[in-house]
Amino acid sequence: MQVAGLSSTKLLGPHILPPAQAYELGGLAGKWAIELCVILLGEVMAGFLVPQRNPLISQRSISRASGEFNFVMRNAALALIVVGSISTLAFHSDLSSRADGGQGVVTILKTCLAVGLCVFAFHNFFNQRIYYLVSACGMILLVTGAVRSPVLSVALAFFAGKIARGEVTAAMLMRYAVYGLVLAVVGGAMSNFRGDVVSGRGADLYTAFAESIENPFTAVYGGGIDTLDGYRLAQFVQPNEPARPANILVAITTFVPRALWPDKPQDLSLDITNRYLRWDQGGIFLSLVGYLSIAFGGYIQALLALFILMTGLCGLYRKVFATFYGFIVLLMTFRLFLGGSPFDIYFCLVYLLIYTLAQIPFKLIWVGYSRKTYSDGWPV
């Protein structure tokens, strides 16, 4: 699309690189084919190393576990949605200040809304209308926030739940493909609206949606494709950059507030963007292979790291695919393919942390209730 002039590039401003040219397509396609083969090889290796087993559970255990599971999951999801909704409304911030520092705790509180909606979506809203209604209200709140990531996460959680329950059919895949196109247009509108606000051009969400529906392909790709731009930028700067494998630990160190660690290492993607593109805030993702090639000092090293990463993620997914943790692994894989930054891992670790902590109080309530029930004479 860049060759045809239908999409711009974010590398044009500082005159680093022009839009992708026709002569580049062969080389890029060749590298992408190699990388796809590495990914597939990692999946095959995971299949050999990690056999997929379904644990055998007695019917009595299933009955007791089902009651606890429903109580904990439903109440935890509702609590997260309430906390996230209140935080979103109480700590409303302009889109132009979304990348400002010092918002870690507030951002995590707001993320509770998306995690709660993902829990409902993964479990098919527990087949109750009240949860459909609650989720619809929560989705409206997410869409009006003009941030795509939570909306895509909820959609992916719904699809991951279908996979976990073995409900995916060919007809369903065709129907979900159409839903995916609609979601892409919605995401494009949200992205363009956010870009207009940040750049000061002035816009409203209704106008952004109208323009996206009128010309969906331009709406989604017209402002540039971050993954392609990042991939080409990484190719351009990698020979001049020293290897920094320790930068992957930024996924963990991001949890530490910069007020406590002023010299905390910066995400490699932000560092490259700031130095080469001269952006004051934010950045573009370097793509997964682009990031790995800079972090580990070369393309061959990046392919080896990609193979190890895919083997690990696929093996982990085979172990936990039937649970919400499987969705988190799927979300991490999806985000790494789109962005390829330690922030994508941090994003999913936040989901994991919120989901795990939200269950604790309701598990304690269930244990206390169960002990009281059994002490009153109910059978164990």
C-alpha positions as CSV (number, residue, x, y, z in Angstrom):
1,M,0.0,0.0,0.0
2,Q,2.9,2.3,0.6
3,V,4.2,1.5,-2.9
4,A,0.8,2.4,-4.3
5,G,0.7,5.6,-2.3
6,L,-2.4,4.5,-0.3
7,S,-0.4,4.6,3.0
8,S,2.1,7.0,4.4
9,T,5.1,6.3,6.6
10,K,6.0,7.8,10.0
11,L,9.7,7.8,8.8
12,L,9.1,10.6,6.3
13,G,9.1,13.5,8.8
14,P,12.7,13.3,9.8
15,H,13.7,12.1,6.3
16,I,15.1,8.9,7.7
17,L,13.6,6.6,5.0
18,P,11.1,7.1,2.2
19,P,8.0,5.0,1.9
20,A,8.6,1.3,1.0
21,Q,9.7,1.1,-2.7
22,A,8.9,-1.6,-5.2
23,Y,12.5,-2.9,-5.3
24,E,12.3,-3.6,-1.5
25,L,9.3,-5.9,-1.7
26,G,11.3,-8.9,-2.9
27,G,13.8,-8.6,0.0
28,L,11.2,-8.0,2.6
29,A,9.0,-10.9,1.3
30,G,12.0,-13.2,1.5
31,K,12.8,-12.2,5.1
32,W,9.2,-12.5,6.1
33,A,9.0,-16.0,4.6
34,I,12.1,-17.1,6.6
35,E,10.7,-15.6,9.8
36,L,7.4,-17.4,9.2
37,C,9.2,-20.7,8.8
38,V,11.0,-20.1,12.0
39,I,7.7,-19.4,13.8
40,L,6.2,-22.6,12.4
41,L,9.3,-24.6,13.4
42,G,8.9,-23.2,16.9
43,E,5.3,-24.4,17.0
44,V,6.3,-27.9,15.7
45,M,9.0,-28.1,18.3
46,A,6.5,-27.1,21.1
47,G,4.2,-29.9,19.9
48,F,7.0,-32.4,20.4
49,L,8.3,-31.1,23.7
50,V,4.9,-30.3,25.4
51,P,2.2,-33.0,24.9
52,Q,-1.3,-31.7,25.4
53,R,-3.1,-33.5,28.1
54,N,-6.5,-33.1,29.6
55,P,-6.4,-33.8,33.4
56,L,-8.8,-36.5,34.6
57,I,-11.1,-35.1,37.3
58,S,-13.8,-37.0,39.2
59,Q,-17.4,-36.0,38.7
60,R,-17.6,-35.1,42.4
61,S,-14.6,-32.8,42.2
62,I,-16.1,-31.2,39.0
63,S,-19.3,-30.4,40.8
64,R,-17.6,-28.8,43.8
65,A,-15.0,-27.0,41.7
66,S,-17.7,-25.7,39.3
67,G,-19.6,-24.0,42.2
68,E,-16.4,-22.3,43.5
69,F,-15.3,-21.4,40.0
70,N,-18.5,-19.7,39.0
71,F,-18.7,-17.8,42.3
72,V,-15.1,-16.6,42.1
73,M,-15.0,-15.8,38.4
74,R,-18.3,-13.9,38.2
75,N,-17.7,-11.8,41.3
76,A,-14.1,-11.1,40.4
77,A,-15.1,-9.9,36.9
78,L,-17.9,-7.7,38.3
79,A,-15.6,-6.2,40.9
80,L,-12.9,-5.5,38.2
81,I,-15.5,-3.8,35.9
82,V,-16.8,-1.6,38.8
83,V,-13.2,-0.6,39.8
84,G,-12.2,0.0,36.2
85,S,-15.3,2.0,35.3
86,I,-15.0,4.2,38.3
87,S,-11.3,4.8,37.7
88,T,-11.9,5.6,34.0
89,L,-14.6,8.2,34.9
90,A,-12.8,9.6,37.9
91,F,-9.3,9.9,36.4
92,H,-10.2,11.0,32.9
93,S,-7.2,12.3,31.0
94,D,-6.8,13.9,27.6
95,L,-5.5,11.7,24.8
96,S,-2.6,14.0,24.3
97,S,-1.3,13.3,27.8
98,R,-1.8,9.5,27.6
99,A,1.9,8.9,27.3
100,D,2.9,11.2,30.1
101,G,4.8,9.6,33.1
102,G,3.5,9.1,36.6
103,Q,0.3,7.4,35.6
104,G,1.2,3.8,36.4
105,V,-1.2,3.1,39.2
106,V,-4.1,5.0,37.6
107,T,-3.5,3.1,34.3
108,I,-3.5,-0.2,36.1
109,L,-6.8,0.7,37.9
110,K,-8.3,1.7,34.5
111,T,-7.1,-1.6,33.0
112,C,-9.3,-3.5,35.5
113,L,-12.3,-2.6,33.3
114,A,-10.7,-4.4,30.3
115,V,-9.6,-7.4,32.3
116,G,-13.1,-7.8,33.8
117,L,-14.7,-7.6,30.3
118,C,-12.1,-10.2,29.1
119,V,-13.1,-12.6,31.8
120,F,-16.8,-12.3,30.9
121,A,-16.0,-12.6,27.2
122,F,-13.7,-15.7,27.7
123,H,-16.5,-17.5,29.6
124,N,-19.1,-16.5,27.0
125,F,-20.6,-14.1,29.6
126,F,-21.7,-17.1,31.6
127,N,-24.7,-17.3,29.2
128,Q,-26.7,-14.7,31.2
129,R,-28.3,-11.6,29.8
130,I,-27.3,-9.5,32.8
131,Y,-23.6,-10.1,32.0
132,Y,-24.2,-9.3,28.3
133,L,-25.7,-5.9,29.4
134,V,-22.9,-5.2,31.8
135,S,-20.3,-6.0,29.2
136,A,-22.0,-3.9,26.6
137,C,-21.9,-0.8,28.9
138,G,-18.3,-1.5,29.6
139,M,-17.4,-1.8,25.9
140,I,-19.1,1.6,25.2
141,L,-16.9,3.1,27.9
142,L,-13.8,1.6,26.2
143,V,-14.7,2.7,22.7
144,T,-15.4,6.3,23.9
145,G,-11.9,6.3,25.4
146,A,-10.5,5.8,21.8
147,V,-7.9,3.3,22.9
148,R,-7.8,0.2,20.7
149,S,-5.8,-2.3,22.8
150,P,-8.5,-3.0,25.4
151,V,-11.2,-3.5,22.7
152,L,-9.0,-5.9,20.8
153,S,-8.2,-7.7,24.0
154,V,-11.9,-8.3,24.7
155,A,-12.5,-9.6,21.2
156,L,-9.5,-11.9,21.4
157,A,-10.7,-13.2,24.8
158,F,-14.1,-14.1,23.3
159,F,-12.4,-16.0,20.5
160,A,-9.9,-17.7,22.9
161,G,-12.8,-18.9,25.0
162,K,-14.4,-20.5,21.9
163,I,-11.1,-22.3,21.1
164,A,-10.9,-23.5,24.7
165,R,-14.4,-25.0,24.6
166,G,-13.8,-26.5,21.2
167,E,-16.6,-24.4,19.6
168,V,-14.7,-23.2,16.6
169,T,-16.1,-24.3,13.3
170,A,-15.4,-23.4,9.6
171,A,-18.6,-21.4,9.4
172,M,-17.8,-19.6,12.7
173,L,-14.3,-18.7,11.4
174,M,-15.9,-17.1,8.3
175,R,-18.3,-15.1,10.5
176,Y,-15.6,-14.0,12.8
177,A,-13.5,-12.9,9.8
178,V,-16.2,-10.5,9.0
179,Y,-16.4,-9.3,12.6
180,G,-12.6,-8.9,12.5
181,L,-12.8,-6.6,9.5
182,V,-15.5,-4.5,11.3
183,L,-13.3,-4.3,14.3
184,A,-10.3,-3.2,12.2
185,V,-12.4,-0.3,10.8
186,V,-13.5,0.6,14.3
187,G,-9.8,0.4,15.5
188,G,-8.7,2.6,12.5
189,A,-11.3,5.2,13.4
190,M,-10.2,5.3,17.0
191,S,-6.5,5.5,16.0
192,N,-7.2,8.4,13.5
193,F,-9.3,10.2,16.1
194,R,-6.5,9.9,18.7
195,G,-3.9,11.1,16.1
196,D,-6.0,14.2,15.3
197,V,-6.3,15.0,18.9
198,V,-2.6,14.6,19.7
199,S,-1.6,16.6,16.6
200,G,-4.0,19.4,17.4
201,R,-5.9,19.1,14.2
202,G,-9.2,18.8,16.1
203,A,-11.7,16.1,15.4
204,D,-14.6,14.2,17.0
205,L,-15.2,10.5,17.2
206,Y,-18.3,10.6,15.1
207,T,-16.4,12.2,12.2
208,A,-13.6,9.7,12.5
209,F,-16.1,6.8,12.3
210,A,-17.8,8.3,9.3
211,E,-14.5,8.7,7.4
212,S,-13.5,5.2,8.3
213,I,-16.8,3.7,7.0
214,E,-16.5,5.8,3.8
215,N,-13.0,4.6,3.0
216,P,-12.1,1.7,5.4
217,F,-8.7,0.8,3.8
218,T,-7.3,4.3,4.0
219,A,-8.7,4.7,7.5
220,V,-6.9,1.7,8.8
221,Y,-3.6,2.1,6.9
222,G,-3.5,5.7,5.7
223,G,-1.5,7.0,8.6
224,G,1.2,4.4,8.2
225,I,1.8,0.9,9.3
226,D,3.8,0.8,12.5
227,T,5.0,-2.7,12.2
228,L,6.4,-2.1,8.6
229,D,7.9,1.3,9.5
230,G,9.5,-0.2,12.7
231,Y,10.9,-3.2,10.7
232,R,12.5,-0.9,8.1
233,L,13.8,1.5,10.8
234,A,15.3,-1.4,12.7
235,Q,17.1,-2.6,9.5
236,F,18.4,0.9,9.0
237,V,19.8,1.5,12.4
238,Q,20.9,-2.0,13.6
239,P,24.4,-1.8,12.1
240,N,25.0,1.3,14.1
241,E,23.6,0.1,17.4
242,P,25.3,-2.1,20.1
243,A,23.6,-5.3,21.2
244,R,21.5,-4.7,24.3
245,P,20.0,-8.1,25.3
246,A,19.4,-6.9,28.9
247,N,16.8,-4.5,27.5
248,I,14.2,-7.3,27.4
249,L,14.1,-7.0,31.2
250,V,12.3,-3.7,30.7
251,A,9.1,-5.8,30.7
252,I,9.8,-6.3,34.4
253,T,11.4,-3.1,35.4
254,T,8.4,-1.1,34.0
255,F,6.6,-2.1,37.2
256,V,9.1,0.1,39.2
257,P,8.0,3.7,39.3
258,R,10.5,6.1,37.8
259,A,10.2,8.2,40.9
260,L,11.9,5.3,42.8
261,W,14.4,4.6,40.0
262,P,15.1,7.8,38.0
263,D,17.7,6.1,35.8
264,K,15.5,3.2,34.9
265,P,16.4,1.7,31.5
266,Q,14.1,2.9,28.7
267,D,12.3,0.6,26.2
268,L,14.6,0.2,23.2
269,S,11.7,1.1,20.9
270,L,11.3,4.5,22.6
271,D,15.0,5.1,22.7
272,I,15.4,4.5,18.9
273,T,12.4,6.6,18.1
274,N,13.6,9.5,20.3
275,R,17.1,9.5,18.8
276,Y,16.4,8.8,15.2
277,L,12.9,10.3,14.6
278,R,13.2,13.1,17.2
279,W,9.9,12.4,18.8
280,D,9.3,14.1,22.2
281,Q,7.0,11.4,23.5
282,G,5.7,8.0,22.5
283,G,7.3,5.9,19.8
284,I,6.7,3.3,17.1
285,F,7.2,-0.4,17.6
286,L,10.2,-1.9,15.9
287,S,8.4,-5.1,15.1
288,L,9.3,-8.3,16.8
289,V,12.2,-9.3,14.6
290,G,13.4,-5.7,14.3
291,Y,13.5,-5.3,18.1
292,L,15.3,-8.7,18.5
293,S,17.9,-7.9,15.8
294,I,18.9,-4.7,17.7
295,A,18.7,-6.2,21.2
296,F,20.8,-9.3,20.2
297,G,23.0,-7.7,17.7
298,G,22.1,-9.2,14.3
299,Y,19.5,-10.9,12.1
300,I,20.7,-14.4,12.7
301,Q,20.6,-13.9,16.5
302,A,17.1,-12.5,16.1
303,L,15.9,-15.6,14.3
304,L,17.3,-17.8,17.0
305,A,15.6,-15.7,19.7
306,L,12.4,-15.8,17.7
307,F,12.5,-19.6,17.6
308,I,13.1,-19.9,21.3
309,L,10.3,-17.4,22.1
310,M,7.8,-19.1,19.8
311,T,8.7,-22.6,21.2
312,G,8.2,-21.3,24.7
313,L,4.9,-19.4,24.0
314,C,3.4,-22.3,22.1
315,G,4.4,-24.9,24.7
316,L,3.0,-22.7,27.5
317,Y,-0.3,-22.3,25.5
318,R,-0.6,-26.0,25.0
319,K,-0.5,-26.4,28.8
320,V,-3.0,-23.7,29.8
321,F,-5.1,-23.1,26.6
322,A,-8.3,-24.2,28.4
323,T,-8.0,-21.5,31.0
324,F,-8.0,-17.7,31.1
325,Y,-4.2,-18.0,31.4
326,G,-4.3,-19.4,27.9
327,F,-5.9,-16.3,26.7
328,I,-3.2,-14.2,28.3
329,V,-0.5,-16.3,26.5
330,L,-2.5,-15.8,23.2
331,L,-2.8,-12.1,23.8
332,M,1.0,-11.8,24.5
333,T,1.7,-13.7,21.2
334,F,-0.7,-11.5,19.3
335,R,0.7,-8.2,20.6
336,L,4.3,-9.3,20.1
337,F,3.5,-10.0,16.4
338,L,2.0,-6.5,16.1
339,G,4.5,-4.6,18.1
340,G,7.4,-6.7,19.3
341,S,8.3,-4.6,22.4
342,P,8.9,-5.5,26.0
343,F,5.9,-3.2,26.7
344,D,3.7,-6.0,25.1
345,I,5.0,-8.4,27.7
346,Y,4.5,-5.9,30.5
347,F,0.9,-5.2,29.2
348,C,0.0,-8.9,29.5
349,L,1.8,-9.3,32.9
350,V,-0.5,-6.5,34.1
351,Y,-3.5,-8.5,32.9
352,L,-2.1,-11.6,34.7
353,L,-1.5,-9.7,37.9
354,I,-4.9,-8.0,38.0
355,Y,-6.7,-11.3,37.2
356,T,-4.8,-13.3,39.8
357,L,-5.2,-10.7,42.6
358,A,-8.9,-10.2,41.9
359,Q,-9.7,-13.8,42.6
360,I,-8.1,-13.9,46.1
361,P,-10.8,-12.1,48.2
362,F,-13.6,-14.2,46.6
363,K,-11.6,-17.4,47.1
364,L,-11.2,-16.6,50.8
365,I,-15.0,-15.8,51.0
366,W,-15.8,-19.2,49.4
367,V,-13.4,-21.1,51.7
368,G,-15.0,-19.4,54.7
369,Y,-18.5,-20.1,53.5
370,S,-17.6,-23.8,52.7
371,R,-16.2,-24.4,56.1
372,K,-19.3,-23.0,57.8
373,T,-21.6,-25.0,55.5
374,Y,-19.7,-28.3,56.2
375,S,-19.5,-27.6,59.9
376,D,-23.3,-27.3,59.9
377,G,-23.7,-30.9,58.7
378,W,-23.3,-30.8,55.0
379,P,-21.5,-33.7,53.5
380,V,-17.8,-33.3,52.4
